[in-house]
Amino acid sequence: MAITTPQVRRLTSVETKLYLREPAVIFFAVGLPIALTLILGGTIPDFQKPDPELGGLRPIDTHLPGVMIILSVLTCAFSLLPTVLVTYRERGILKRMSTTPVNPGTVLGVQLVLNVVMTVLTTVLILVLAHLVYDVPFPQAPLAFTGTLLLGMVSTFAIGLLLAALAPTSRLVQGLGMAVFFPSLFFAGMWVPQALMPGVLRTISEFTPSGAFGAAMIDLLATGGTEWRHLVVMAAWGVVGAVTAVRFFRWS
């Protein structure tokens, strides 16, 4: 029996309600990046100073929103998405669904869509609020910005799916997620901008999915363009992560 559109809609409705019932979703994926953008932008004077290396733009115009957007993406990729999938598998939900028209693959698809929508919504809110409060300009090349954002999601969500494939329990996948999450934030420039990293560390950063993602996003916010190598790195991580996740993923 094939799955039908009404069944997909019902599943999406149920999964959305369950997704939004988790306080961590709203706080860490949406509230925290927005709050940090507004708070840090207003309390750290250096973020408001024009930087000649940025063409007269301020760090709040480029670095701050770029990193906060990545914070939201990484939260969904390394925490929310793999935890839900492993929890469903651990409780036998995916196995039971395999005998129904609503197969486990549909659940995976719905979860991916929910996390993509959440990160896109957060991105829009960050850009709009930063523009209204601090006069941060919108991206000069919105299509390139959107494409890079989606590519960054592909590369990081693929790693999140790989974590879900390898971790046998929800507790373990949460630990693995955090072990990947914090170094990824560092390489993205959360605490030290990539431009200020030592040469070797900066090179390593640019070959990680979050580092390439961060460099591309900040370049796009600053100049409207980015280097192809950042896009290639993200695409490569996305392909390798997705293929490996499919190879090892278990529904039960």
ABEGO torsion letter per residue (X at the ends): XBBBAAAAAAAAAAAAAAAAABAAAAAAAAAAAAAAAAAAAAABAAAABBBAAAGGBBAAAAAAAAAAAAAAAAAAAAAAAAAAAAAAAAAGAAAAAAABABBAAAAAAAAAAAAAAAAAAAAAAAAAAAAAAAGBBBBABAAAAAAAAAAAAAAAAAAAAAAAAABABAAAAAAAAAAAAAAAAAAAGAABBAAABBAAAAAAAAABAAAAAAAAAAAAAAAGBBBAAAAAAAAAAAAAAAAAAAAABBAX
